C-alpha cells in the first residue's frame, strides 16, 4: 500500500540499502505494542508473508481468513491483511503481555517498521519513518540485520518484483474497463498466489508464478 506523501515530511531525508546503518533498533521494544494497534487494514500481506504464517502456524490460508486475516481492495487488487480487532484494534497475534506471538515468522511490514520503502524506477530504497516509532534513543543497525530475513538480496528482489507486478496488473484492469476481466485477475491472484501452497525454494516458485500470470494477463 503506497502512501501519497512527500518523503521529506516523514523521513530523515536519507535513502538506505541493505548494507547501510540506520537508526531503527528499538532494542526489542520491551513490551511496547503501539505499532501493533490501530493499524486498520494497512498491514497488507504478500505471498511470502502468508507462506511463512502457514508454515509457522501449521495451517492454511483459508483457515487464516476465518481467524486472523481479511481481504480488502488495494489499488484495484484484492489482497489479504491482518485483521485488527478488539480493544484498541490490536493485531490478532499480539499476546496479553503486548508481545508478538509470531515474531519468528512475522510479516514483512512488521520486520520493516519503522523503515519504509520508496519505490521508483522498477526498484526501491529503504527510508526511516521518523514520526512512527515512539521509542527514544534508537540505536543504529544494519538494514539487512534489522529486517531479519534469510537471503536478504533475494528477498529484496522478490519485494520489488511483486510490487511492480501488482501495479502492472492493476493498470491493465483499469485500462480494460471490463468488470469480468477485473474479477478474473483478482480470483487468479488469490488462488495462485495465496490459496495454493508453495514448495521450496520459495523465490524460484514465486518467480515462475509471476511470469505465468504476466503471460496470461499482460500484453
VOPADO-770343 format. One record per residue: x, y, z of N, C-alpha, C, CB in turn; residue in one letter. Coordinates in steps of 0.2 Angstrom, whole numbers, padded with zeros to 4 digits, always signed. Atoms other than C-alpha are relative to their C-alpha. Glycine has a CB too. Layout:
XYZXYZXYZXYZA/...
end
This chain:
+0004-0006+0000+0000+0000+0000+0004+0006+0000-0005+0000+0006X/-0004-0006+0001+0008+0016-0006-0003+0006+0004+0001+0002-0007X/+0002-0006-0003+0007+0032+0004+0001+0006-0004+0003+0001+0007X/-0001-0005+0004+0004+0048-0006+0002+0006+0004-0006+0002-0004X/-0002-0006-0004+0015+0060+0004+0007+0001-0002+0000-0002+0008X/-0006-0002+0002+0031+0069+0002+0005-0003+0005+0001+0008+0000X/-0004+0004-0004+0046+0059+0008+0003+0005+0005+0006-0002-0005X/-0003-0004-0005+0054+0074+0017-0005+0002+0006+0001+0007-0004X/+0005-0001-0006+0038+0075+0028+0000-0005+0005-0007+0001-0003X/+0001+0006-0004+0040+0058+0035+0007-0003+0001-0005-0005-0003X/-0007+0004-0001+0059+0053+0034+0005+0005+0002+0002-0003-0007X/-0006-0004-0002+0076+0059+0039+0004+0003-0006+0005-0004+0004X/-0003-0002+0006+0079+0063+0021+0005-0004-0004+0003+0007+0001X/-0005+0004+0002+0091+0049+0018-0004-0007-0003+0005-0002+0005X/+0002+0006+0003+0089+0033+0007+0005-0005+0002-0001+0000-0007X/-0004+0005-0002+0096+0016+0013+0000-0006-0004-0001-0001+0007X/-0001+0006+0003+0102+0000+0006+0001-0005+0005+0005-0001-0006X/-0001+0005-0005+0104-0017+0014+0006+0000+0005+0000-0007-0004X/-0006+0000-0004+0121-0014+0020+0001+0007+0004+0006-0001-0005X/+0000-0007-0004+0118+0004+0027-0002-0001+0007-0004+0005-0004X/+0002-0001-0007+0117+0008+0045-0006+0005+0001+0005+0002+0005X/+0006-0005-0001+0100+0016+0051-0002+0000+0007-0006-0002-0005X/+0002-0001-0007+0094+0022+0067-0007-0003+0001+0000+0007+0003X/+0006+0004-0001+0080+0009+0069-0001-0005+0005-0002-0003-0007X/+0000+0006-0005+0084-0003+0083-0003+0002+0006+0007-0002+0001X/+0003-0001-0006+0072-0002+0097+0001-0004+0006-0008+0000-0002X/-0003+0005-0005+0081-0015+0107-0006-0004+0003+0002+0004+0006X/+0005+0005-0002+0066-0027+0107-0006+0003+0003+0003-0004+0006X/+0006-0004-0002+0053-0014+0111-0002+0000+0007-0006-0003-0004X/+0002+0001-0007+0051-0020+0129-0007+0000+0002+0004+0005+0004X/+0007+0000-0002+0033-0023+0128-0004+0005-0003-0001-0001+0007X/+0004-0005+0004+0028-0008+0118-0003-0002-0006+0004+0007-0001X/+0003+0003+0006+0015-0013+0106-0004+0005-0004-0005-0005+0002X/+0003-0005+0003+0010+0004+0099-0001-0001-0007+0003+0007+0001X/+0000+0001+0007+0014-0001+0081-0004-0006-0002+0007-0001-0003X/+0004+0006+0001+0003-0017+0083-0007+0001+0002+0003-0006+0005X/+0007-0002-0002-0013-0007+0087-0002+0005-0005-0001+0002+0007X/+0003-0006+0004-0025+0004+0077+0003+0001-0007+0001+0006+0004X/-0003-0001+0007-0017+0000+0060-0005-0001-0006+0006-0005-0001X/+0005+0001+0005-0033-0003+0051+0001-0006-0004-0001+0006-0004X/-0001+0005+0005-0031-0013+0035+0007+0001-0003-0006+0000-0005X/-0007-0002+0003-0013-0006+0032+0005-0006+0000+0002+0006+0003X/-0005+0005+0000-0004-0022+0036-0001-0005-0005+0001-0004+0007X/+0001+0005+0005-0005-0030+0019+0005-0005-0001-0001+0005-0007X/-0004+0006+0000+0002-0047+0016+0002-0002-0007-0003-0006+0004X/-0002+0003+0007+0012-0053+0001+0000-0008+0001+0007+0003-0002X/+0000+0007-0001+0013-0071-0003+0005-0003+0004+0001-0003-0007X/-0005+0003-0005+0029-0074+0007-0002+0001+0007+0007+0003-0001X/+0002-0001-0006+0021-0067+0022-0005-0006+0002-0004+0007+0001X/+0005+0005-0001+0006-0079+0020+0003-0007+0001-0005+0000-0005X/-0004+0007+0000+0018-0094+0016+0003-0001+0007+0005+0000-0005X/-0004+0000-0006+0028-0090+0032-0005-0001+0006+0004+0006+0002X/+0005+0001-0005+0012-0089+0043-0003-0007+0000-0006+0005-0001X/+0003+0007+0001+0005-0105+0036+0005-0005+0002-0002-0002-0007X/-0005+0004-0002+0022-0114+0039+0000+0000+0008+0006+0001-0003X/-0001-0001-0007+0024-0107+0056-0006-0002+0005+0001+0008+0002X/+0006+0002-0004+0006-0110+0062-0003-0007-0002-0005+0006-0001X/+0003+0006+0003+0004-0126+0053-0007+0000-0002+0001-0006+0005X/+0006+0000+0003-0011-0121+0044-0001+0002-0007-0004+0006+0005X/+0001-0003+0007-0018-0114+0028-0003+0006-0001-0004-0006-0005X/+0002-0007+0001-0023-0098+0020-0008+0000+0002+0001+0002-0007X/+0007-0001-0001-0042-0102+0021-0001+0000+0007-0003-0007-0003X/+0001+0000-0007-0041-0106+0039+0002+0007+0003+0004-0005+0004X/-0002-0007-0002-0031-0089+0042-0006+0005-0001+0006+0002-0003X/+0005-0005+0002-0045-0080+0033-0006+0000+0005-0003-0001-0007X/+0006+0001-0005-0058-0087+0046+0002+0003+0007-0002-0007+0000X/-0002-0002-0007-0047-0081+0061+0003+0007+0001+0004-0005+0003X/-0005-0005-0002-0034-0068+0059+0001+0005-0006+0006-0002+0002X/-0001-0004+0006-0034-0061+0041-0007+0002-0003+0004-0004-0005X/+0006-0002+0004-0047-0052+0030+0003+0003-0007-0003+0006+0004X/-0002-0002+0007-0047-0046+0012-0003+0007-0001-0003-0005-0005X/+0002-0007+0002-0048-0028+0005+0003+0001-0007+0003+0005+0006X/-0002-0002+0006-0046-0020-0011+0006+0005+0001-0005+0003-0005X/-0005-0005+0000-0029-0011-0013+0002+0002-0007+0007-0004+0004X/-0002-0003+0007-0026+0000-0028-0003-0005-0006+0007+0000-0001X/+0004+0004+0005-0039-0011-0038+0001-0008+0001+0002+0002-0006X/-0001+0007-0001-0032-0028-0032-0002-0003+0007+0008-0002-0001X/+0002+0003-0007-0040-0039-0018+0006-0004+0003-0006-0005-0001X/-0006+0003-0003-0026-0043-0006-0002-0001+0008+0006+0005+0000X/+0002+0001-0007-0026-0050+0012+0004+0005+0005+0002-0007+0002X/-0004-0004-0006-0021-0040+0028-0002-0003+0006-0002+0007-0001X/+0001+0002-0007-0020-0043+0046-0006+0003+0002+0006+0002+0005X/+0006-0002-0002-0037-0041+0054+0000+0003+0007-0006-0005-0001X/+0000-0003-0007-0036-0029+0069-0007-0001+0003+0002+0008-0001X/+0006+0001-0003-0049-0032+0082+0000+0002+0007-0002-0007-0001X/+0001-0001-0008-0055-0029+0100+0002+0007+0002+0005-0005+0003X/-0002-0007-0003-0050-0015+0111+0007+0002-0003+0001-0001+0008X/-0006-0003+0003-0038-0003+0103+0002-0003-0007+0006-0001+0004X/-0001+0003+0006-0039-0013+0087+0007-0003-0001-0001+0005-0006X/-0006+0003+0000-0025-0025+0091+0001-0005-0005+0001-0003+0007X/-0002+0006+0004-0016-0037+0080-0002-0006+0002+0008+0000-0002X/+0002+0006-0003-0023-0054+0081+0005-0004+0003-0004-0004-0006X/-0006+0004-0002-0006-0061+0085+0004+0003+0006+0005-0001-0005X/-0003-0003-0005-0002-0049+0099-0003-0004+0007-0002+0007+0001X/+0002+0003-0006-0002-0058+0116-0002+0005+0006+0005-0005+0002X/+0002-0004-0005-0008-0052+0133+0005+0004+0003-0003-0004+0005X/-0006-0004-0003+0009-0045+0138+0002+0005-0005+0006-0005+0002X/-0002-0005+0005+0010-0034+0122+0006-0003-0004+0001+0006+0004X/-0006+0003+0004+0022-0046+0113-0003-0004-0006+0004-0005+0005X/+0002+0003+0006+0021-0053+0096+0001-0008+0001+0005+0002-0006X/-0001+0007-0001+0017-0072+0097+0002-0004-0007-0007-0002+0001X/-0003+0003+0006+0023-0075+0079+0006+0004-0003-0006+0001-0006X/-0006-0004+0002+0039-0065+0079+0005-0003-0004+0004+0002+0007X/-0004+0003+0004+0049-0078+0071-0002+0000-0007+0001-0007+0002X/+0003+0000+0007+0038-0078+0056-0005+0006-0001-0003-0007-0002X/+0005-0006+0001+0030-0061+0057+0001+0003-0007+0003+0006+0005X/+0000-0002+0007+0025-0052+0041+0006+0005-0002-0006+0004-0001X/-0005-0004+0002+0037-0041+0031-0001+0007+0002+0001+0000-0007X/+0001-0007-0002+0029-0024+0035+0002+0000+0008-0007+0002-0001X/-0002+0000-0007+0032-0029+0054+0007+0000+0001-0004-0006+0004X/-0007+0000+0000+0050-0033+0051+0003+0006-0002+0003-0006-0005X/-0002-0006+0002+0052-0017+0042+0000+0006+0005-0003+0002-0007X/+0002-0006-0004+0045-0005+0054+0006+0002+0005-0007-0001+0004X/+0003-0006+0003+0050+0009+0057+0003+0003-0007+0001+0006+0005X/-0002-0002+0007+0058+0009+0040-0006-0001-0005+0005-0005-0003X/+0004+0000+0005+0048+0011+0024+0003-0001-0006-0005+0007-0001X/-0003+0001+0006+0051+0008+0006-0002+0006-0005-0002-0007-0003X/+0001-0005+0005+0052+0021-0008+0001-0003-0007+0005+0007+0000X/+0000+0004+0006+0048+0013-0025+0001+0005-0006-0007-0004-0001X/-0001-0004+0006+0055+0021-0041+0004-0004-0005+0003+0007+0002X/-0004+0003+0005+0062+0015-0057+0001-0007+0000+0007+0003+0000X/+0001+0008-0001+0056-0003-0055+0005-0003+0005+0002-0003-0007X/-0004+0003-0006+0066-0005-0039-0002+0004+0006+0008+0001-0001X/+0001-0004-0006+0066+0003-0021+0006+0001+0004-0006-0004+0004X/-0005-0001-0006+0076+0010-0007-0004+0000+0006+0004+0007-0002X/+0003-0001-0006+0073+0010+0011+0001+0007+0003+0003-0005+0005X/-0001-0006-0004+0070+0025+0022-0003+0000+0007-0004+0006-0004X/+0002+0000-0007+0067+0029+0040-0006+0005+0001+0006+0002+0005X/+0006-0004-0002+0050+0035+0046+0001+0003+0006-0007-0005-0001X/-0002-0003-0006+0054+0047+0059-0005+0002+0005+0004+0007-0002X/+0005-0002-0004+0037+0050+0066-0004-0006+0003-0005+0005-0003X/+0004+0006-0001+0031+0032+0068+0002-0003+0007+0001-0005-0005X/-0002+0004-0006+0041+0023+0082+0001+0005+0005+0006-0004-0001X/+0000-0005-0006+0039+0032+0099+0006-0001+0004-0007+0000+0003X/-0006+0001-0005+0054+0024+0107+0006+0005-0001+0002-0008-0001X/-0006-0005+0001+0068+0037+0110+0006-0004+0000+0000+0005+0006X/-0007+0002+0000+0086+0034+0108+0001-0007-0004+0002-0001+0007X/-0001+0006+0004+0085+0020+0095+0007+0000-0003-0005+0000-0006X/-0007+0001+0002+0102+0013+0090+0000-0002-0007+0003-0006+0004X/-0001+0001+0007+0110+0011+0073+0000-0008-0001+0006+0004-0002X/+0000+0007+0002+0108-0006+0065+0000-0001-0008-0006-0004+0003X/+0000+0001+0007+0112-0013+0048-0007-0002-0003+0006-0005-0002X/+0007+0001+0002+0096-0013+0037-0001-0008-0001-0001+0003-0007X/+0001+0007+0001+0099-0032+0032-0001-0004+0007+0005-0003-0004X/+0001+0003-0007+0100-0036+0051-0006+0001+0003+0006+0002+0004X/+0006-0003-0002+0085-0026+0055-0006-0004-0002-0001+0007-0001X/+0006+0003+0003+0073-0034+0043+0000-0008+0001+0000+0001-0008X/+0000+0007-0003+0079-0051+0049-0003-0005-0004-0003+0000+0007X/+0002+0004+0005+0076-0061+0034+0005-0004-0004-0005+0004-0006X/-0005+0003+0004+0086-0075+0026+0000+0002-0007-0002-0008+0000X/-0001-0002+0007+0093-0072+0009-0003+0007-0001-0003-0005-0005X/+0003-0007+0001+0090-0053+0010+0000+0003-0007+0004+0005+0005X/-0001-0003+0007+0096-0049-0008-0006-0003-0004+0006-0002-0003X/+0006+0003+0004+0083-0062-0015-0006+0003+0003+0001-0008+0002X/+0006-0003-0003+0070-0055-0003-0001+0007-0003+0001+0000+0008X/+0001-0006+0003+0073-0038-0009-0003+0000-0008+0006+0005+0000X/+0001+0001+0007+0072-0044-0027-0008-0002-0001+0004-0005-0004X/+0007+0003+0000+0055-0053-0023-0004+0006+0001-0001-0005+0005X/+0004-0006-0002+0048-0037-0015-0001+0004-0006+0003+0003+0006X/+0000-0005+0006+0052-0026-0030-0004-0004-0005+0007+0001-0002X/+0004+0003+0005+0045-0039-0042-0007-0001+0001+0003-0007-0001X/+0007+0001-0002+0029-0042-0033-0003+0007+0000+0000-0003+0007X/+0003-0007+0000+0026-0023-0031-0002+0002-0007+0005+0005+0004X/+0001-0003+0007+0028-0019-0049-0005-0005-0004+0006+0001-0004X/+0005+0005+0003+0018-0035-0054-0007+0002+0002+0002-0007+0002X/+0007-0002-0002+0003-0029-0044-0002+0007-0003+0000+0001+0007X/+0001-0007+0003+0005-0011-0051-0002-0001-0008+0006+0004+0000X/+0002+0001+0007+0005-0018-0069-0006-0004-0001+0006-0005-0003X/+0007+0004+0001-0010-0030-0066-0005+0005+0002+0000-0005+0005X/+0006-0005-0002-0020-0015-0058-0001+0004-0006+0002+0004+0006X/+0001-0005+0006-0016-0004-0073-0003-0003-0006+0007+0002-0002X/+0003+0003+0005-0021-0017-0085-0008-0001+0001+0003-0007-0001X/+0007+0001-0002-0038-0020-0076-0003+0007-0001+0000-0002+0008X/+0003-0006+0001-0041-0001-0076-0001+0002-0007+0004+0006+0004X/+0000-0002+0007-0037+0001-0094-0005-0004-0004+0007-0001-0003X/+0005+0004+0003-0048-0013-0099-0007+0002+0001+0000-0008+0002X/+0007-0002-0002-0064-0006-0090-0005-0006+0000-0002+0005-0005X/+0004+0006+0001-0070-0024-0090-0001-0003+0007+0003-0005-0005X/+0001+0003-0007-0078-0030-0074+0001-0007+0000-0007+0001+0002X/-0002+0007+0000-0076-0048-0079+0007-0001+0000-0003-0003-0006X/-0007+0000+0000-0058-0045-0083+0003+0001+0007+0003+0004-0005X/-0002-0002-0006-0056-0037-0066-0001-0006+0005-0004+0006+0003X/+0001+0006-0004-0064-0052-0057+0004-0006-0001-0008-0002-0001X/-0004+0005+0002-0054-0064-0067+0007+0001+0003+0001-0001-0007X/-0007-0001-0002-0037-0056-0062+0000-0001+0008+0002+0008-0002X/+0000+0001-0008-0042-0055-0043-0001-0007+0002-0006+0005+0002X/+0001+0007-0002-0048-0073-0042+0007-0003-0002-0006-0003-0004X/-0006+0003+0002-0032-0078-0051+0005+0001+0005+0002+0002-0007X/-0005-0001-0005-0021-0069-0039-0001-0003+0006+0001+0008+0001X/+0001+0003-0006-0029-0075-0024+0001-0008+0000-0008+0001+0002X/+0000+0007+0001-0030-0093-0030+0008-0002-0001-0004-0003-0006X/-0007+0002+0001-0012-0094-0037+0005+0002+0004+0001+0002-0007X/-0005-0003-0004-0003-0083-0025-0001-0001+0007+0001+0007-0002X/+0001+0001-0007-0011-0086-0009-0003-0007+0002-0005+0006+0002X/+0004+0006-0002-0023-0101-0008+0005-0006-0001-0006-0001-0003X/-0005+0006+0002-0010-0113-0017+0006+0000+0004+0001+0000-0007X/-0006+0000-0004+0004-0118-0005+0006+0000-0005+0000-0006+0004X/-0006+0000+0003+0022-0116-0010+0005-0005+0002+0003+0007+0001X/-0005+0005-0001+0035-0129-0012+0007+0004+0001+0001-0005-0006X/-0006-0004+0000+0053-0124-0008+0004-0002-0006+0004-0003+0006X/-0001-0006-0003+0063-0115-0014-0006+0005-0002+0007+0003-0002X/+0006-0004+0001+0050-0101-0012+0001+0005-0006-0001+0004+0006X/-0001-0006+0005+0058-0087-0023+0000-0003-0007+0007+0003+0002X/+0001+0003+0007+0060-0099-0038-0007-0001-0002+0004-0006+0000X/+0007+0001+0002+0042-0104-0037-0004+0006-0001-0003-0004+0006X/+0004-0007+0000+0035-0086-0034+0002+0003-0007+0001+0004+0005X/-0002-0003+0006+0045-0080-0049-0003-0004-0006+0008-0001-0001X/+0003+0004+0005+0038-0094-0060-0008+0002-0001+0000-0008+0001X/+0007-0001+0000+0020-0090-0055-0001+0008-0002-0003+0000+0008X/+0000-0007+0002+0023-0071-0058+0001+0000-0008+0005+0005+0003X/-0001+0001+0007+0030-0075-0075-0006-0002-0004+0006-0004-0002X/+0006+0003+0004+0015-0086-0080-0006+0005+0000-0002-0006+0004X/+0006-0004+0000+0002-0073-0074+0001+0006-0005+0000+0003+0008X/-0001-0006+0005+0011-0059-0084-0002-0003-0007+0007+0002+0000X/+0001+0002+0006+0010-0070-0099-0008-0001-0002+0003-0007-0001X/+0007+0001+0001-0009-0073-0096-0004+0006-0001-0002-0004+0006X/+0004-0006-0001-0015-0056-0092+0003+0007-0003-0001+0001+0007X/-0003-0006+0002-0002-0043-0098+0003+0000-0007+0006+0002+0005X/-0002+0000+0007+0002-0038-0116+0008+0000+0000-0002+0007-0003X/
end
